[in-house]
Amino acid sequence: MSRVGKKPIALPSGVSLSIDNGNVVTVKGPKGTLTQAVDPDISVAVEEGTIQVTRPTEQKRHKALHGLYRALVNNMVVGVSTGYKIDLEIVGVGYKAAVNNNVLELQLGYSHNVYVAVPGEIKVSAVTEKGQNPKVILEGIDKQLIGDVAAKIRSLRKVEPYKGKGIRFVGEVIRRKAGKSSSKK
């Protein structure tokens, strides 16, 4: 069996799961509601406070889908119960971030400001503390959507390896290069 797929998912208190039309899973919790269509071959069942995902055969396709849908349902349960948060750090002289009506305004060293419209499901905030790099904080219940938005923001100014300037995840380790060698013999 799939190592990921065979693990049961604990259903926290306040979170409910319903299965409609045989293959649409809806998870409701204190932070919101998420819906995911599941392949008809994979079955999802709620048993004694846990969610069990099973597959019909040992085919390679079924094994792959088994782990996939177990992970997707688990992400939905975690999202509606605790939510997801991604912190981005903007490193560079003169680089700034501001939020106005869910529109992120970034100054990234270009001749113009960059505006990013963030979906309404995600709460975005910009924090600038004295002596610290500006930070953009994304919070939401949909792990896939929040990851996509974070990747889009990060792609606006990728971290360069010489000075380390750009947008990075907080705690991300950047491999730095030495640059020109100054000694000529």
Disulfide bonds with the S-S distance in Angstrom:
none
